[in-house]
Amino acid sequence: MIRPNLRFFDLTMIVVSMVIGIGIFRNPSIIARHAGSETIFYSAWIIGGLISIFGALTFAEIGARLPLIGGFYKTYSFCYPPALAFTLIWGYLTVDAAACSAVTYAGAQYIAPIVMPASWQDESGRRILFFVMIAVLFTLNFLGIRVGKHTQNLLSSIKIILILIFCGAIFFLKPDGDAASLPVITSHPNLFLSLGAALIAVFFSFGGYQNTVNFGAEVHKPQHITRAIIAGMLIVLILYLAINFVYVQTLGFARVQRSELIAADLSAGLFGSYGSTIASVAIFISILGWLNASLLFNPRVLYAMAEEGVLPRVFMRMNDKKQVQEFSLAFFTLMIVVFFLALENYDNLLNYVMFNDTIVLAAAAFCIFLLRKKQQSAPYTGYRLHGYPLLPAVFILTLLIVTLNVALTDPRNALFGFIVLIAGFPIYYLAGRRAQKNRQAP
């Protein structure tokens, strides 16, 4: 039995820490290039933040109605037929693996100028660093060496501290005069195409809001959920708008479009070369913390799937002494490497992630309609989303618009994503489908 122990402040801070990620230090240049103007740039961030609030509230009710450990896997398996549920969670796992690839590569980009000799500060050098990072984290986890929760929390807080420092830069850093001579990059003549393409990377930057699906049964007072999620997401949105304002005002919009390592560039202007180095190292360490958490969590999803008989029992293999799921850990790490080899760079990985992520999240959000229908005759006193059915409908529609924009702007990676997603169906049957007789309503 899960005891409700999260209060308003606890939940608000958890939402903030879950959502703020590496995307804000890597994606503004991508968003600015697609936007083509400051107006569309800021509009994309605001729209993405508001829609993400709708999503967070939607998943909070789903989690309250299905207070089960296992998050999306349990949601899919309860609401959809077994083969479709497996395919969706397969898509979710591949998205997580590709996201790990993208974030690891971003870490390699930030740390390469510091640790690699000048002759190796190119694509080959960054790829070497990618494999070194993955190998080190895999080895540490395989050996059962754990990062303590306090250390993990510290690593997570580094991102927030950096954002606050950068937001303060507006009071000390003068605008870059040279940036005024750079022409602004315009990519899409159509306003809606520009906005839709910009939203792809915006939603990646807001990723994490969907984890409110795990909170429904753990909140002390259900009425706190709405206020805490809105408060947490508004804090993130304000911080994101503030740091993007700093980026644009200090570096210039045209330079933002061209700056892949925008946090390092801003730090260089604020503190000189040492500032750039410190910021890059801090972001790199924060990335390692996020990756470590992903390598701990995702093998547990594979374990849960094997436990229900939809994956071979080898995924349940546990080293009792080290408490490590050795096979599942190796399998998920291999997925990370395969996606990097297949997609090769950050932009391709980002588009793959957002094509499949929007599909599987839309399917997860649709569960709120299925659950309300299935449970309409049962007494329910938990968290209930205000604004139903409009808010979840707008959220789902927006996700599918982003899916369409990925297909229009990057059809190659969208097709690859679609093939990987539907591969879940034959994998389900080849893995030895078993009747899931234990799929009961909680």
KASUL-V393264 format. One record per backbone hydrogen bond with DSSP energy under -0.5 kcal/mol. CO is the residue of the C=O (numbers start at 1). NH is the residue of the N-H. Records with the same first field share a line. If there is no record, write none. Layout:
CO: NH, NH
This chain:
3: 5
5: 7
6: 220
7: 11
8: 12
9: 13
10: 14
11: 15
12: 16
13: 17
14: 18
15: 19
16: 20
21: 24
22: 25
23: 26, 27
25: 263
27: 31
28: 32
29: 33
30: 34
31: 35
32: 36
37: 41
38: 42
39: 43
40: 44
41: 45
42: 46
43: 47
44: 48
45: 49
46: 50
47: 51
48: 52
49: 53
50: 54
51: 55
52: 56
53: 57
54: 58
55: 59
56: 60
57: 61
58: 62
59: 63
60: 64
61: 65
62: 66
66: 68
68: 71
70: 73
71: 75
72: 76
73: 77
74: 78
75: 79
76: 80
81: 85
82: 86
83: 87
84: 88
85: 89
86: 90
87: 91
88: 92
89: 93
90: 94
91: 95
92: 96
93: 97
94: 98
95: 99
96: 100
97: 101
98: 102
99: 103
100: 104
101: 105
102: 106
103: 107
104: 108
105: 109
106: 110
107: 111
108: 112
109: 113
111: 114, 115
112: 116
117: 120
118: 121
120: 122
122: 126
123: 127
124: 128
125: 129
126: 130
127: 131
128: 132
129: 133
130: 134
131: 135
132: 136
133: 137
134: 138
135: 139
136: 140
137: 141
138: 142
139: 143
140: 145
141: 144
144: 146
146: 148
148: 152
149: 153
150: 154
151: 155
152: 156
153: 157
154: 158
155: 159
156: 159, 160
157: 161
158: 162
159: 163
160: 164
161: 165
162: 166
163: 167
164: 168
165: 169
166: 169
167: 170
168: 171
169: 172, 173
175: 177
176: 179
177: 180
178: 181
179: 182
190: 194
191: 195
192: 196
193: 197
194: 198
195: 199
196: 200
197: 200, 201
198: 202
199: 203
200: 204
201: 205
202: 206
204: 207
206: 209
208: 211
209: 212
210: 213
211: 214
212: 215, 216
215: 218, 219
218: 5, 6
221: 224
222: 225, 226
223: 227
224: 228
225: 229
226: 230
227: 231
228: 232
229: 233
230: 234
231: 235
232: 236
233: 237
234: 238
235: 239
236: 240
237: 241
238: 242
239: 243
240: 244
241: 245
242: 246
243: 247
244: 248
245: 249
246: 250
247: 251, 252
248: 252
250: 176
252: 256
253: 257
254: 258
255: 258, 259
256: 259
258: 260
259: 262
260: 262
261: 265
262: 266
263: 267
264: 268
265: 269
266: 270
267: 271, 272
268: 272
272: 276
273: 277
274: 278
275: 279
276: 280
277: 281
278: 282
279: 283
280: 284
281: 285
282: 286
283: 287
284: 288
285: 289
286: 290
287: 291
288: 292
289: 293
290: 294
291: 295
292: 296
293: 297
294: 298
297: 300, 301
298: 301, 302
299: 303
300: 304
301: 305
302: 306
303: 307
304: 308
305: 310, 311
306: 309
312: 315
313: 316
314: 317
318: 320
319: 323, 324
324: 319, 326
325: 329
326: 330
327: 331
328: 332
329: 333
330: 334
331: 335
332: 336
333: 337
334: 338
335: 339
336: 340
337: 341
338: 342
339: 343
340: 344
343: 345
345: 349
346: 350
347: 351
348: 352
349: 353
350: 354
351: 355
352: 356
353: 357
354: 358
355: 359
356: 360
357: 361
358: 362
359: 363
360: 364
361: 365
362: 366
364: 367
365: 368
366: 369, 370
367: 371
368: 372
369: 373
370: 374
371: 375
373: 376
375: 378
385: 388
387: 390, 391
389: 393
390: 394
391: 395
392: 396
393: 397
394: 398
395: 399
396: 400
397: 401
398: 402
399: 403
400: 404
401: 405
402: 406
403: 407
404: 408
405: 409
406: 410
410: 414
411: 415
412: 416
413: 417
414: 418
415: 419
416: 420
417: 421
418: 422
419: 423
421: 424
422: 425, 426
423: 427
424: 428
425: 429
426: 430
427: 431
429: 432, 433
435: 437
436: 439
438: 440
